[in-house]
Every structure is written in C-alpha cells, then in structure tokens.
Amino acid sequence: MSSSQQSGNKPGNILIIKLGSLGDIVMAEGAIHDIRLHHTDAKISVMTTLPYQKMFSRCPWVNDVIIDPREPRYRLDQMITLRNRLRKYNYDFVYDLQRAGRTSFYYTWVWGRSVPWVGKAKGCQYHTERIPGAAAMDTLALSLRNAGVQTAYALQSNVDWMVDEVDGILSSYNLKNQEYVVLIPGCSAGHPQKRWPHYAELADHLIALGLRVVTAPGPDEVELCQSIPGDMLLYQDKFLDYFKLAGVLQQAAYIIGNDTGPTHIGAHLRKRGLARMALV
C-alpha cells in the first residue's frame, strides 16, 4: 500500500480512466462503485471520451468528468497539452480501468511514475495482468483487490441510474402495458463478425407467437433495423439516447442481442434475455 493508505488517510483526489466502449463502461460500473465506497470522501474524476460524457455525468459514483480527445501520440503538441492539463489537477491516485497501451503510456508520459497507479502499466505500483481466459470484469476485480479495494460490486454492475421515464415513447407505439421483446441486431462497426444474420427470421417467429418485437437503432443501424419485422423505436424522429434506451430495456419482457453495448445495459439492469457471443 502507499504511505497514505498505510496511515489510514486514503487519497482525496482520484482519477479513474475509462475511455470506452459502451459495453466496457457498463461492465466497469461496479468497479467504479467499489472505488467510490473505498474513497468515500474523495473527489473522484473520470477521464473518458466525448460519446460517454453525459453518461458519466449522471453516474452517482463520480464527481467530475474530463475528456480525453485521444489525439495521436505522434502529435507531441497535443500530448504536451494533455500532460499539462492532467498534472494541474494534482491527482493522488489513478485507477486505469481502460488497461490499454494508450493509457499505460499516460502512466509514464503524464506523471513519470510519480503517482500510485492501478492497472497494467509496466512498473506501476499496483500492476495486474489480465487473467488468461477470464472475463474483463474478473481482471478489474482482481486489479482492485490488489490495491486493497474491497470488491462488493465489481462483478455485478447495476445501471438502474441510467433509466429515463419512457412511457410517452412506449404509448406512441402502443407498447405501454404490453409485453415486448427487444432485439439488438447491431454492434460496433469494427466487429462485423459479431452480427448474427438471422434477426429478421427470429422476429417473424416471435410475432407468429403473438409477441411484440421492437428494435432501437443507433445511427449506423437504421437500414438493418428496417429489415426486421416489428416496431423500430425513435423519439421525436431521433435515435434514443443511452438513458431512454435503458428505459425501454427496463420495461422489456425479454432482450435478445449481440455482444454489444445495449445488450450489456440490459444485462446490468438484470433483465431476462439472451446474448449471442461471437468468437473473435
């Protein structure tokens, strides 16, 4: 443990790094909860990327959100700007939940190994390698335990705080007080192999059984969802944000989706469902 922890004075200015993606952030929510419980009175900031700023701004376990523009590391001017910006906050402790090459680079570039660091950066004070064959949440939990953090929630994220009221949306599609199944046919554009190609046939089968079927596309999934029988949910002709999507998922009777962010939201709302996992 660091000297401040050994003396019983836990650090008071904490940085958590979690840049993305949506599913990974949802799975890290429990670890962030545990960090909050460990540093009850600390100011906890999260460094993330712009798409997740609003999500972390609502998260009850953090006080502040800062944005990493993720400029290329060869842009030395931008790296110097980032280093100066982060150093001015005088963080006492850093939890690197992203555990990537980029964030390990920050360990030496920004702080020169001077700040206690939890992650996989070579030489950091609380170094933890990924557990071979284990889920990412297991490695996060082990990483926290190695730093002396009790892990009551690291393996059971709960994103109830994401849920918006969506009765108006459901009523506009005549889904209020109806049992409906949410299909999540999309995934990150960088992982097309995760897309199961048979959601249209599945939707036909579910509708034949008398069930309502809905999809809620992201910006890159409209054409895909238009090919699937059922209702494609929008809000004022716009895509549902993460919070309205969580509201729709919370009231679903069942969720079937690919290995993607919205499926993880449903899982950590403790909804019944099925996730189709692809070997990558």
Secondary structure, DSSP 8 states (H G I E B T S, - for coil): --HHHHTT---SEEEEE----HHHHHHHHHHHHHHHHHTTTSEEEEEE-GGGHHHHHH-TT-SEEEE-----TT-HHHHHHHHHHHHTT--SEEEESS-SHHHHHHHHHHHTT-S-EEES-TT-TEE----TT--HHHHHHHHHHHTT---SSTTS---GGG----HHHHHHTT-TT--EEEEE----TT-GGG--TTHHHHHHHHHHTT-EEEE---TT-HHHHHTSSSEE--BTTB---HHHHHHHHHT-SEEEEESSHHHHHHHTTT--EEEE----
